[in-house]
Amino acid sequence: MRVHSAGGGEGDPPPTAAVALNTPSDTTLAHTLPHGVGVHHGGLTPTNRELVHRLYMARGIHTLCTAYTLTQGVNLPARHLILTGLRGPRGEPLDPTTFHQLAGRAGRPGLDSRGVIHIILTSDEDEKLAATLTATPAAPLRSRLGEQSPRFYERLAAQLIARGNNTPRRIAQALRHTYYSEAGGPREWAALARHMRRAVDTLIARGAIRVKTRSPNAAQKSGEHSHSDGKTKRSLDEEYEFTSPWWREAAKRGLSTQEAKLAEAVVSSSRIDRFIWILGFEHLCAWAVG
């Protein structure tokens, strides 16, 4: 299913020089941008998706062709939303929640008093499905932040640390701003805290981050102390740092430690910066992993 979103933007046609030509979709984007038309989906490199997002929000693109990106939290509102179908990639009918998630992108806050949804129907069955979807409310919103895989929490912890949340206390404060922390109870919050502690331990064990070395006096002031077995009890204010620029960049890009290690193995550490510059970080990692 493809979703075409017309934003009704203004301004000069965006330049194509900034488009990194690494995939067929990137080439398509370079051809459509001069006409004020953008594409946004998983076939583009992350850098080009960010470029399209910036241009669209700046009203440099008046029409955007995308897919399920709109249901995954990407903020791309439009005055007119055109759905070319009501079925998913495998032909399954959209559920009411997914449909309302898509429909919610119609109407730009601060610019439009209302949004308009256009649905292209090609059969009587599609007409019945459209009637059902528009009449059925979405399911109650429920956060699944506490039900993810260990790799998800590993990536989340690394990204938070890369953004300056480099202590357990700061990580906890950042997570308190999520819907999960607002809607969940103490039991759910405690479970999420355990997930994040394990993720930080994994990042340390795999050499991605380390605890900054501090003097014994500083540790005592922050409440740290050693157990009888020699293990150090964690402090809420212990600081983490990345062991190399490579790990920091990998964290910013959302790579797991496994993906980052595979990508790092492609080139020697002394030539990483040069290869990132020439090939593009995302494609170096994609090539190494896949």
C-alpha positions as CSV (number, residue, x, y, z in Angstrom):
1,M,0.0,0.0,0.0
2,R,1.2,3.5,-0.9
3,V,0.0,6.6,0.7
4,H,0.2,9.9,-1.1
5,S,0.2,13.0,1.0
6,A,-0.3,16.4,-0.6
7,G,1.0,19.2,1.6
8,G,0.2,22.2,-0.5
9,G,3.6,23.7,0.2
10,E,5.4,26.7,-1.2
11,G,8.8,27.8,-2.2
12,D,11.5,27.0,-4.8
13,P,12.0,23.4,-6.0
14,P,14.5,21.8,-3.6
15,P,18.0,21.1,-4.8
16,T,19.0,17.5,-5.6
17,A,22.7,17.9,-4.9
18,A,22.1,16.9,-1.3
19,V,20.7,13.5,-2.2
20,A,23.1,10.6,-1.7
21,L,22.6,8.2,-4.6
22,N,23.1,4.8,-3.0
23,T,19.8,2.9,-3.7
24,P,17.3,2.9,-6.6
25,S,14.9,4.8,-4.3
26,D,17.5,7.5,-3.8
27,T,17.8,7.9,-7.6
28,T,14.0,8.2,-7.8
29,L,14.1,10.9,-5.1
30,A,16.7,12.9,-7.1
31,H,14.4,12.9,-10.1
32,T,11.2,13.9,-8.2
33,L,12.6,16.6,-5.9
34,P,13.0,19.2,-8.6
35,H,9.2,18.9,-9.2
36,G,8.4,19.4,-5.5
37,V,7.6,15.7,-5.1
38,G,9.3,13.6,-2.4
39,V,9.3,10.0,-1.3
40,H,9.7,8.6,2.2
41,H,10.0,4.9,3.0
42,G,12.5,2.2,4.0
43,G,14.0,2.1,0.6
44,L,15.8,5.4,1.2
45,T,18.9,5.8,3.2
46,P,18.3,7.3,6.7
47,T,20.2,10.5,5.6
48,N,17.8,11.0,2.6
49,R,14.8,10.3,4.8
50,E,15.9,13.0,7.1
51,L,16.4,15.3,4.1
52,V,12.9,14.7,2.9
53,H,11.4,15.3,6.3
54,R,13.2,18.6,6.7
55,L,12.2,19.8,3.2
56,Y,8.6,18.7,3.8
57,M,8.3,20.5,7.1
58,A,9.8,23.6,5.6
59,R,7.2,23.4,2.8
60,G,9.8,22.8,0.1
61,I,7.9,19.7,-1.0
62,H,4.2,19.9,-1.9
63,T,3.5,16.2,-2.5
64,L,4.9,13.3,-0.6
65,C,4.6,9.6,-1.5
66,T,5.1,7.3,1.5
67,A,4.0,4.0,2.9
68,Y,3.5,2.6,6.4
69,T,5.9,5.3,7.6
70,L,2.8,7.3,8.6
71,T,1.7,4.6,11.0
72,Q,5.1,4.4,12.7
73,G,5.1,7.8,14.4
74,V,6.7,9.9,11.7
75,N,5.3,13.4,12.0
76,L,4.3,14.2,8.4
77,P,0.9,16.0,8.5
78,A,-0.8,17.1,5.3
79,R,-3.9,19.0,4.3
80,H,-4.9,16.3,1.9
81,L,-4.2,12.6,2.6
82,I,-4.8,10.2,-0.4
83,L,-4.9,6.5,0.4
84,T,-4.5,4.4,-2.7
85,G,-5.7,1.3,-0.9
86,L,-7.0,-0.1,2.5
87,R,-4.8,-3.1,2.6
88,G,-1.4,-3.9,4.0
89,P,1.7,-5.1,2.2
90,R,0.5,-8.7,2.3
91,G,-3.0,-7.9,1.2
92,E,-4.5,-8.0,4.6
93,P,-7.2,-5.4,5.4
94,L,-6.2,-2.5,7.6
95,D,-7.4,-2.7,11.2
96,P,-9.3,0.3,12.6
97,T,-6.4,1.5,14.7
98,T,-4.0,1.6,11.8
99,F,-6.5,3.4,9.6
100,H,-7.2,6.0,12.3
101,Q,-3.4,6.4,12.8
102,L,-3.1,7.2,9.1
103,A,-6.2,9.4,9.0
104,G,-4.8,11.4,11.9
105,R,-2.1,12.8,9.6
106,A,-4.7,14.8,7.7
107,G,-4.7,18.4,8.8
108,R,-1.6,20.5,9.7
109,P,-1.6,22.0,13.2
110,G,-1.5,25.8,13.0
111,L,-2.1,25.8,9.2
112,D,-5.3,24.0,8.5
113,S,-8.7,24.2,10.2
114,R,-9.4,20.6,9.0
115,G,-7.8,17.8,7.0
116,V,-9.3,15.8,4.1
117,I,-8.9,12.1,3.5
118,H,-9.3,10.7,0.0
119,I,-9.7,6.9,-0.4
120,I,-9.3,5.3,-3.8
121,L,-11.8,2.3,-3.9
122,T,-11.6,-0.2,-6.7
123,S,-14.2,-2.8,-5.6
124,D,-17.4,-3.3,-3.7
125,E,-15.5,-5.1,-1.0
126,D,-13.2,-2.1,-0.6
127,E,-16.3,0.2,-0.2
128,K,-17.6,-2.1,2.6
129,L,-14.2,-2.1,4.3
130,A,-14.0,1.7,4.1
131,A,-17.4,2.0,5.7
132,T,-16.4,-0.3,8.5
133,L,-13.1,1.4,9.2
134,T,-14.6,4.9,9.3
135,A,-17.4,3.8,11.6
136,T,-15.2,1.8,14.0
137,P,-13.2,3.7,16.6
138,A,-9.5,2.9,17.2
139,A,-8.5,0.6,20.0
140,P,-7.5,2.2,23.3
141,L,-3.9,3.4,23.1
142,R,-1.4,1.2,25.0
143,S,2.3,1.6,25.2
144,R,4.5,-1.4,24.5
145,L,7.7,0.2,25.6
146,G,8.0,-2.4,28.4
147,E,7.6,-5.4,26.1
148,Q,10.4,-5.1,23.7
149,S,13.5,-7.3,22.9
150,P,16.8,-7.0,24.7
151,R,18.3,-5.5,21.5
152,F,15.7,-2.8,21.5
153,Y,16.6,-1.7,25.0
154,E,20.3,-1.9,24.1
155,R,19.8,0.5,21.2
156,L,17.6,2.8,23.3
157,A,20.2,3.0,26.1
158,A,23.0,3.7,23.6
159,Q,20.9,6.5,21.9
160,L,20.0,8.1,25.2
161,I,23.7,8.1,26.3
162,A,24.7,9.6,23.0
163,R,22.3,12.4,23.5
164,G,23.8,13.3,26.9
165,N,21.7,11.1,29.2
166,N,24.9,9.5,30.4
167,T,23.9,8.5,34.0
168,P,21.3,6.2,35.3
169,R,19.5,9.2,36.8
170,R,19.4,11.0,33.5
171,I,18.2,7.9,31.7
172,A,15.4,7.5,34.1
173,Q,14.5,11.2,33.8
174,A,14.4,10.9,30.0
175,L,12.1,7.9,30.1
176,R,9.7,9.6,32.5
177,H,8.7,11.9,29.6
178,T,7.3,8.9,27.6
179,Y,3.7,7.9,27.4
180,Y,4.6,4.6,29.0
181,S,5.7,6.3,32.2
182,E,2.5,8.4,32.3
183,A,0.1,5.5,31.6
184,G,1.9,2.7,33.4
185,G,2.0,1.9,37.1
186,P,4.9,1.4,39.5
187,R,5.2,-2.3,38.5
188,E,5.6,-1.5,34.8
189,W,8.1,1.3,35.6
190,A,10.2,-1.0,37.7
191,A,10.2,-3.6,34.9
192,L,11.4,-1.0,32.4
193,A,14.2,0.1,34.8
194,R,15.4,-3.5,35.0
195,H,15.4,-3.7,31.2
196,M,17.5,-0.5,30.9
197,R,20.0,-1.7,33.6
198,R,20.6,-4.9,31.7
199,A,21.0,-3.0,28.5
200,V,23.7,-0.7,30.1
201,D,25.4,-3.8,31.5
202,T,25.4,-5.3,28.0
203,L,26.9,-2.2,26.4
204,I,29.7,-2.2,29.0
205,A,30.3,-5.9,28.6
206,R,30.6,-5.6,24.8
207,G,33.0,-2.7,25.0
208,A,30.6,0.0,23.6
209,I,30.6,2.2,26.7
210,R,32.5,2.3,30.0
211,V,32.1,4.0,33.4
212,K,34.2,7.0,33.8
213,T,37.0,6.5,36.3
214,R,36.5,8.4,39.5
215,S,38.5,8.7,42.7
216,P,37.3,6.7,45.7
217,N,36.3,9.9,47.5
218,A,34.0,10.9,44.6
219,A,32.4,7.4,44.7
220,Q,31.8,7.6,48.4
221,K,30.1,11.0,48.0
222,S,27.8,9.7,45.3
223,G,26.8,6.7,47.5
224,E,28.8,4.0,45.8
225,H,30.3,1.2,47.9
226,S,31.8,-2.2,47.3
227,H,30.2,-5.5,48.3
228,S,32.1,-8.2,50.1
229,D,32.4,-10.1,46.8
230,G,34.4,-7.2,45.3
231,K,31.6,-6.0,43.0
232,T,30.8,-2.3,42.9
233,K,27.3,-1.3,43.6
234,R,26.0,1.1,40.9
235,S,25.4,4.7,41.7
236,L,22.5,6.7,40.1
237,D,25.1,9.4,39.1
238,E,27.9,7.2,37.7
239,E,28.8,8.6,34.3
240,Y,29.1,6.6,31.0
241,E,31.2,7.4,28.0
242,F,31.7,5.7,24.7
243,T,34.9,3.8,24.2
244,S,35.5,5.3,20.7
245,P,34.0,7.7,18.2
246,W,32.8,4.7,16.2
247,W,30.6,3.5,19.0
248,R,29.1,6.9,19.5
249,E,28.3,7.2,15.8
250,A,26.8,3.7,15.8
251,A,24.6,4.6,18.8
252,K,23.3,7.8,17.0
253,R,22.4,5.7,14.0
254,G,20.5,3.1,16.1
255,L,22.8,0.2,15.5
256,S,23.0,-2.7,17.9
257,T,26.4,-3.7,19.2
258,Q,26.4,-6.8,16.9
259,E,25.7,-4.6,13.9
260,A,28.3,-2.1,14.8
261,K,31.0,-4.7,15.4
262,L,30.3,-6.3,12.0
263,A,30.5,-2.9,10.3
264,E,33.7,-2.0,12.2
265,A,35.3,-5.3,11.1
266,V,35.0,-4.2,7.5
267,V,37.7,-1.5,7.8
268,S,40.6,-0.9,10.1
269,S,40.1,1.5,13.0
270,S,42.7,3.9,11.5
271,R,40.6,4.4,8.3
272,I,37.0,4.4,9.7
273,D,36.5,8.1,9.3
274,R,37.6,8.1,5.7
275,F,35.3,5.2,4.8
276,I,32.4,6.8,6.6
277,W,33.0,9.9,4.5
278,I,33.3,8.1,1.2
279,L,30.7,5.4,1.5
280,G,28.2,6.8,4.0
281,F,27.9,5.2,7.4
282,E,24.5,3.6,6.8
283,H,25.5,1.7,3.7
284,L,28.8,0.6,5.2
285,C,26.9,-0.9,8.1
286,A,24.1,-2.3,5.9
287,W,26.7,-4.0,3.6
288,A,28.6,-5.5,6.6
289,V,25.4,-6.8,8.3
290,G,23.5,-8.0,5.2
